């Protein structure tokens, strides 16, 4: 699966009673090695095209990865805080390369959530990667 297929799979567009249309955020991407990032597209994100319902996005907005990722750094709004910033107009091919570098997507069935901090973890870990807890919800 590539990033465009992931975004299409998780597409949910809502139209309000007043006719305003918005796209719900896609779930964070969790990779096989524990790397996690947000990847979003819509008329309110730094993506191309900047619309809610494109069939293909040339560039996407990445946000708040759980660790510094060199492939993304040239797109960072705030280079000094790489886990607390947005990365605008990241080419889809770069996001695909990041996902591949980190072992690929983890499917929903291979994830468990920490009971305490609500961080998603790969099922095979014994301790939460964020807080070290050993109790999980699923």
C-alpha positions in Angstrom: 0.0 0.0 0.0 1.3 3.5 -0.8 0.3 6.8 0.9 -2.3 7.7 -1.6 -4.0 4.3 -1.2 -3.9 4.7 2.6 -5.5 8.2 2.4 -8.2 6.9 0.0 -8.9 3.9 2.4 -9.3 6.3 5.3 -11.3 9.1 3.4 -14.4 10.3 5.2 -15.9 13.6 3.9 -18.7 15.2 5.9 -21.1 17.9 4.6 -22.7 20.0 7.3 -26.3 21.2 7.2 -25.0 24.6 6.0 -23.2 22.9 3.1 -19.7 23.2 4.4 -17.6 20.2 3.4 -14.6 18.9 5.4 -12.5 15.8 5.4 -11.9 14.0 8.6 -8.3 13.4 9.6 -6.8 10.1 8.7 -5.5 7.9 11.6 -1.8 8.3 12.4 0.5 6.0 10.4 2.4 3.4 12.5 5.3 1.6 10.9 6.7 -1.8 11.7 9.7 -0.4 13.6 7.5 1.9 15.8 7.9 5.1 13.8 4.7 7.1 13.8 3.5 10.2 11.9 0.3 12.0 10.9 -0.3 12.4 7.2 -3.2 14.6 6.1 -4.8 16.0 3.0 -7.8 18.4 2.6 -8.6 21.9 1.5 -7.1 23.0 4.9 -3.8 21.2 4.8 -0.5 21.8 3.1 -1.0 19.4 0.2 -1.4 19.4 -3.5 -4.0 19.5 -4.9 -5.5 21.4 -1.9 -8.9 19.8 -2.1 -10.9 17.3 0.0 -11.5 14.6 -2.6 -8.6 14.2 -5.0 -8.0 10.7 -6.3 -4.3 11.3 -6.1 -2.1 13.7 -4.1 1.3 14.8 -5.4 2.2 16.2 -2.0 0.8 15.8 1.5 1.1 17.4 5.0 3.1 15.3 7.5 2.9 16.2 11.2 4.4 15.4 14.6 6.5 12.2 13.9 7.5 10.4 17.1 11.2 10.8 16.1 13.4 12.9 13.8 13.3 11.6 10.2 16.0 12.9 7.9 14.0 12.3 4.7 11.4 14.8 6.0 13.7 17.6 7.5 13.8 19.8 4.4 10.0 20.3 4.7 9.9 21.1 8.4 8.3 24.3 9.5 10.3 24.2 12.8 13.6 22.3 12.3 14.7 22.7 15.9 11.7 20.7 17.1 11.2 17.9 14.6 8.7 16.0 16.6 6.5 19.0 17.3 6.1 20.5 13.9 4.3 20.2 10.6 6.0 19.3 7.3 4.2 21.0 4.4 4.0 19.9 0.8 6.0 16.7 1.3 6.0 14.8 -2.0 4.0 11.5 -1.8 7.1 9.6 -3.1 9.1 10.9 -0.1 6.3 9.7 2.4 6.3 6.3 0.6 10.1 6.2 1.1 9.8 7.0 4.8 7.2 4.3 5.3 9.4 1.8 3.5 12.5 2.8 5.4 10.6 2.1 8.7 9.4 -1.4 7.6 6.1 -0.5 6.1 2.6 0.0 7.4 1.4 -1.9 10.5 -2.1 -3.1 9.8 -4.9 -2.2 12.3 -5.0 -5.8 13.6 -1.3 -5.7 14.5 -1.7 -2.7 16.9 -2.5 -2.5 20.6 -3.2 0.7 22.6 -1.5 1.6 25.9 -4.1 1.7 28.7 -2.4 4.8 30.2 -1.1 7.1 27.5 -3.3 5.8 24.6 -0.3 5.4 22.3 -0.6 2.8 19.6 2.1 0.1 19.8 3.0 -2.8 17.7 1.4 -6.0 19.2 4.8 -7.6 19.7 6.1 -5.1 22.2 5.9 -5.9 25.9 6.2 -2.2 27.1 4.6 0.9 25.7 7.1 2.8 23.5 6.0 6.1 24.9 5.5 5.6 28.7 6.9 2.2 29.4 3.6 0.8 30.8 2.8 -2.9 30.4 -1.0 -2.8 30.3 -2.8 -2.5 26.9 -6.4 -2.0 25.9 -6.3 -4.2 22.8 
